[in-house]
Amino acid sequence: MSTKDKSPAEQALRSQAEAIVRETGLAGQREAMSLEAMQKALHELRVHQIELQMQNEELRRIDAARERYCELYDMAPVGYCTLSEKEVILEANLTAATLLGVVREALLMQPLSRFVFGDDQVIYYFHRKRLIEVAEAQACELRMVKRDGAIFWARMEATIASNESGHPVFRVMLSDISDRKQAEGRLQLAACVFSHAREGIMITTADGTIVDVNRAFTRITGYSRDEALGRNSRFLASDRQDQAFYAAMRHDLIDDGYWSGEVWNRRKDGEVYVEMQTISAVPDVQGNIRQVVTLFSDITAIKRAEESLAASEELRRLFIEYAPAGLAMFDRDMRYLYTSNHWFADHGLDKRDLHGLSHYDVFPEIPEQWKEFHRRGLAGEVLRSEGDRFERLDGSVKWVRWEIRPWYNAQRSIGGIIIFTEDITANKKAEEVLREQEESFRLIAENLNGFVAILDADGRRLYNSPSYARLLGEREIVGSSSFDDIHPADRERVIRAFREAVATGIGQHLEYRFLMANGSTCLLESRSGIVMDDEGRTKRVVVVSHDITERRRADEKVQHLAFHDTLTQLPNRLTLHERLNHSMAASKRSGCYGALMFLDLDHFKPLNDRHGHEAGDLLLIDVAARLKRCVRETDTVARFGGDEFVVLLSELHTDKDESTLQVRRIAEKIRLSLSEPYSMIVKRDGMADHTIDHHCTVSIGVSLFISDEVSPDKLLKWADAAMYQAKEDGRNRIRFCLELG
Ligand SMILES: Nc1nc2c(ncn2[C@@H]2O[C@H](COP(=O)(O)OP(=O)(O)OP(=O)(O)O)[C@@H](O)[C@H]2O)c(=O)[nH]1
């Protein structure tokens, strides 16, 4: 082996041996040494050699240990560094360099604070301050920044030591705790989720014993955590689901590891509600179920909403089905969704389920124009017609009112269209009849010999036939009050009658005076009829009136003629009879006497004969006037015929003599009055007026009466008889009937 190949330890041993030889002078005296001495020297040399070899071996072990230490130091799972008093890195192991993302050489002489995350510098500061203050090992957790900017969580443990020079140094141990921190974060998050989850969470053992619940559990079930823990989850069950349901649930859980579905439970307050549950089994390494996690949410509101949606869907279906018109709802592809019963009838279809069928398959012959309408409806347009005329195959005419409009889905986009059709043939016919009737009414109103007015319930004019122009002139009268033109004396009566008609619905028959535009008054006879609305309230009043002024005058004339003497205008025999009956009835009631005077002019005939009938007439008229002046307003002076007059005196006295006295005085007064001279001017055609002076007397027969014991005819006969007596006694005198006297 050459020197070159020897290890430094061997070389050192050789040098040592050579030195020994030189000391003992062995080299110079080799020949002089005895064999024994040489053997002894050789032995010592060998002992030295062995000792040296042993020392070398020890040194090798120390070197190997140092190497292992350095390797351990560098490759330790934590970073080590030594900091100077001024916190500068003096020494660092490889792990520390790796942690901080730099090569070890670049780390040296850098302040460690440079690698501490900005927000956590304060942690580092207090950590070091405390370390110096208490001089005991300190630990903290903070974020550090690698050279490339990546941040990691580190645990920093530091102690104070002294270097060879006795100066304090800091020994710092760094470990990356990012994973732990993340795990802690995840755990915190999980705890937070568990605690704050909207869903209820219940953790049970495999046999169902509750080991934990979250806040939502309490909110949903009403049971607090303490009330739930340790109980079997079965305590929540309601009786809405039977044992078989729960057995199937357990079966699925064992087989599949989870179960999901609706469960009806009972809250603490007793209310049964529905949960949507997801149950997951948590197995151990052997696959045995260790825990069961149940996530649940209260879907009662959703369930109710679903039920009400289903109910409203049903309502919509019924609403459409029984709509009193043809109604069909289509989707965007013109497929039937809902159909009313009328739709079938209106379209000549047999009742069947059209749901899902295309409208165009149901009606293959549908005209292109209708398809265009559908397209426009699906594009958002609303189309309608108040009445389209269709001719049926049999030639009959059908009128249809229709409308197409889009419907919108929950997303506010067009979901399809709704087609509405209504067979209005009957309406059209009714309208036609109505129009004809209106035309007929107009013709009647305009040609009627009278006045037609339509008033509202307050009496305002809505319509007046053209004939009203004769009464009211050409002024605009629509909207005016129909009462304004009624004579003030009749107005209140008419208004009262009108209101009664409106209130009762019964038309009235009235006569009243009407103020005409020309200032004159006419007499109208009106009959009203009531037009009611659907609720039985008076809506309109139709009044048909006639001008009865002339008729009334004629009637009055006839009436007058029937009951009066045309020459003297005095009541005639008929009237006298009537009044005599009244007077006798009054006498019966009052107990007063009445009297009947029968008068006959004396020698009247010669006047006629000498001066003509005109002169006689004038005298009769004068006699009538004088007779009226002789009696009270309540008494009656009647002309009986020719030159005969009758005076009826009523209510004389209850005493007969007194009554007789009164009658005698009046009869005398008459006699004297009629015996006054007459002067009559007779007019003759083409000749001058002729004045005739005449003297005339009267014979008077009187008959007293009380009550109605005697008939009027008999009374007249008695008075007549008394009058004849007066004639016979020489005329111009008064005679009383002796029958009663
Ligand atoms: N001018 C006129 N004469 C009438 C009318 N009605 C009847 N006379 C006449 O009246 C006369 C009635 O005659 P009397 O009463 O019989 O005879 P008198 O002359 O009055 O005789 P005494 O009654 O006996 O005194 C007749 O000549 C009738 O023609 C009438 O309306 N006008």
The ligand as a MOL file (V3000), in Angstrom:
LIG
                    3D

  0  0  0     0  0            999 V3000
M  V30 BEGIN CTAB
M  V30 COUNTS 32 34 0 0 0
M  V30 BEGIN ATOM
M  V30 1 N -190.0780 82.3600 -25.3740 0
M  V30 2 C -190.2230 81.1390 -24.8820 0
M  V30 3 N -191.4190 80.6650 -24.6660 0
M  V30 4 C -191.6300 79.4240 -24.1510 0
M  V30 5 C -190.5450 78.5800 -23.8670 0
M  V30 6 N -191.0270 77.4090 -23.3740 0
M  V30 7 C -192.3740 77.5150 -23.3730 0
M  V30 8 N -192.7550 78.7430 -23.8550 0
M  V30 9 C -194.0150 79.2450 -23.9720 0
M  V30 10 O -194.5080 79.5760 -22.6800 0
M  V30 11 C -195.9220 79.5860 -22.7390 0
M  V30 12 C -196.4710 78.9190 -21.5110 0
M  V30 13 O -197.7040 79.1080 -21.4690 0
M  V30 14 P -198.6730 78.8260 -20.2900 0
M  V30 15 O -197.9480 78.8060 -19.0000 0
M  V30 16 O -199.3980 77.6060 -20.6410 0
M  V30 17 O -199.6480 80.0490 -20.3900 0
M  V30 18 P -199.5940 81.4440 -19.6920 0
M  V30 19 O -199.7210 82.3580 -20.7770 0
M  V30 20 O -198.3210 81.6350 -18.9450 0
M  V30 21 O -200.8160 81.3280 -18.8080 0
M  V30 22 P -200.9010 80.9990 -17.2570 0
M  V30 23 O -199.7030 80.2040 -16.9270 0
M  V30 24 O -202.0990 80.2860 -17.1720 0
M  V30 25 O -200.9110 82.3150 -16.6550 0
M  V30 26 C -196.2480 78.8650 -24.0000 0
M  V30 27 O -196.7680 79.8030 -24.9710 0
M  V30 28 C -194.9800 78.2780 -24.5150 0
M  V30 29 O -194.9100 78.2220 -25.9330 0
M  V30 30 C -189.2720 79.0950 -24.1160 0
M  V30 31 O -188.2780 78.4490 -23.8810 0
M  V30 32 N -189.1730 80.3770 -24.5930 0
M  V30 END ATOM
M  V30 BEGIN BOND
M  V30 1 1 1 2
M  V30 2 2 2 3
M  V30 3 1 2 32
M  V30 4 1 3 4
M  V30 5 2 4 5
M  V30 6 1 4 8
M  V30 7 1 5 6
M  V30 8 1 5 30
M  V30 9 2 6 7
M  V30 10 1 7 8
M  V30 11 1 8 9
M  V30 12 1 9 10
M  V30 13 1 9 28
M  V30 14 1 10 11
M  V30 15 1 11 12
M  V30 16 1 11 26
M  V30 17 1 12 13
M  V30 18 1 13 14
M  V30 19 2 14 15
M  V30 20 1 14 16
M  V30 21 1 14 17
M  V30 22 1 17 18
M  V30 23 2 18 19
M  V30 24 1 18 20
M  V30 25 1 18 21
M  V30 26 1 21 22
M  V30 27 2 22 23
M  V30 28 1 22 24
M  V30 29 1 22 25
M  V30 30 1 26 27
M  V30 31 1 26 28
M  V30 32 1 28 29
M  V30 33 2 30 31
M  V30 34 1 30 32
M  V30 END BOND
M  V30 END CTAB
M  END
